[in-house]
């Protein structure tokens, strides 16, 4: 059994969340769970090979830039996760088997292999709980009568473990209930673009509930949008500008208070 150093986070490690903008008087809150790629100093590179650090298993490529652009357009708030999803996935619940997966998309994560339950719990207490507690505290502060939570994610054109099974969507919207207004949002994207828009794709919230949606939307009737953009389409500043402009227009049209 493998144990992490105790404490997990040392004096040179940043807090597990970062506020880009914190404006409780405004309506929109953006959650960017996988924006960060840091690891605790004590865990180093997690034993991962170099190619893995260029892959989706460590974070959502393009989302830091996109989230920061979009929040300026929406004049809202944006919180980012700081640590790599390979350390601990903030978009999971503590009971999810792959929250600190020993194998992620076919890649072994040595620092997560045979991880002791005490170390698993310590990662939750050091990284997961502070991030989600901060979000809950902020939502309680929000002054708008009808807040909107925007979950920001990117996905790959195919999984490394199934390279012969390409994903056809450029963007997908995940949804669970009528308050999410997903039908109207998907219709808007299909009318205003030529993109193949995924309806609960590339992931289906009815089959696999994500952590952030479960923790911050399931017990509320607030509108929410969870978008997934294919990461190879957000690799340049011009591409980020395009997608931020498109999402800004869609959100303002579909999610009017």
Secondary structure, DSSP 8 states (H G I E B T S, - for coil): -B---SSSS-TTS--SEEEEE--TTSSEEEEETT---B--GGGTTTT--GGGGGSGGG--TTHHHHHHHHHHHHT-EEEEE-B-TTT--TTS-TT-TTTT-SEETTEE-GGGTTB-HHHHHHHIIIIIHHHHHHHHHHHHH---TT-EEEEEEEE-SS-GGGTTS----SEEEE--SGGG-HHHHHHHHHHH----EEES-SS-TTTS--HHHHHHTTTS--EEEEEEEEGGGSSSHHHHHHHHHHHHHHHHHHT--
